[in-house]
Structures are given as C-alpha cells and as structure tokens.
C-alpha cells in the first residue's frame, strides 16, 4: 500500500496561483490596525506638543498661561476669581487629635522644625494638633493684646499639599525665606460664597523646606511681614 490515493484525486492549482503566492510572500508587510487607545494617546500627545509650542512661541499666549498658574518656590499658585462655593454640609470632617509637642514629634513619621524665635509676647500653646495618620501637625502661639492675636504653624508632607483655594491676582507677594522663594498671601476665601475677601484679617506665609510644606498664619494683618519671615528663617 502506498500514498497515491492522497494525490491521485487532487485537482491541479488554478493558473497563476504560484505567482500570486510569491508576490504576497515577498511584498512588505502591511500595517496592522492600531488600538484605539494608542491612537487616542498619540492624538493627546500631538495636542500637548502643539500647546507647549504655542506657549513657547507666542508671547501673548505664554503670558496668559503664566498669569493663570505661577510657581513660587515649588508651590503652584492658581490665579483666578472664579471658584465653586463649597457645600459645607457635604464636607467630610476628619477627627483631629492633639498632645504635647515632644510626644507628637516622636510619633510623626517625618522630622519637622519649629521656630527658635517669635515676636515678644507670644506664648506657645503646648497642645499640638495632628491628623490621625500624622500626615500633618499644627502648632499655635497666642499673644494677649487689645485683641487676642494668634500665630499658627501647619506642617504637612509635600506630596499631600495642594492649594486649598484659588487666589486672585494681586493677593500674593513673592518673598524670600531661608534664601528660597516663598508665597505671602493676604486675605482668605469665603468657602460658602466662593468669594475672596481681601480685607480678611489673615496673612499666610507658605514655603517648602526639606520636602515639607510650612504654612505660617496670623489673624493680625498688622503684624509686620518682616516678623513672619524672621519666624520662618529661625526654624530649627
């Protein structure tokens, strides 16, 4: 027995089949369909490149962007007068604990500095507030004058920091703390109305130091800015 039965009944290939197969085998491979996600990403990348080039090449466009968002000492400040009011009923309030400074410093998973100098008359309140996960701490000094004046220092991890409210143009001044840029913010945002109050009794000095963000706040706008900067410069 042989295998002639396998080929005996086979029909001859149609004319030209050999040439057609040869051409298909030797021609360059056609492009395969690209996934929708990859096409979308390429489109986004092109748009981003065009946007960056527009900002680089057109002075007017560059001025608008830099006017809207500004980097001050590694802090991104958004300049806008438009903000959505905050529905305080929908805000989640997380528990805050407190304790003596030395005890808190031993528990916080990062080293933070405290001022070596504060203006005369301010007394440190040795009841330091902190988040439940110790991601931030808050200290306070008070001075009994005609009206009680407060100094508050909040320290938080750099990766958790974000501007809590937009800042109108003209409310931020660039200053220097420890030979680095810092932001001095005057006024505050009314979270219920979404409007900035430039006359609010508040000054915020914000700066980055050792991968932490320090925010020094006073409720007395008459306190000299030089004193706030001196407090920040004395951090040890």
Buried (B, 14 or more C-beta within 10 A) or exposed (E): EEEEEEEEEEEEEEEEEEEEEEEEEEEEEEEEEEEEEEEEEEEEEEEEEEEEEEBEEEEEBEEEEEEEEBEBBBBEBEBEEEBEEBEEEEEEEEEEEEEEBEEBBEEBEBEBBBBEBBBEEBEBBBEBBBBEEBBBBBBBBBBEEEEEBBBBBBBBBBEEBEEEBBBBEEBBEEBEBEEBBBBBBBBBBBBEEBEBEEEBBBBBBBBBBEEBBBBBBBBBEEBEBEBBBBBBBBBE
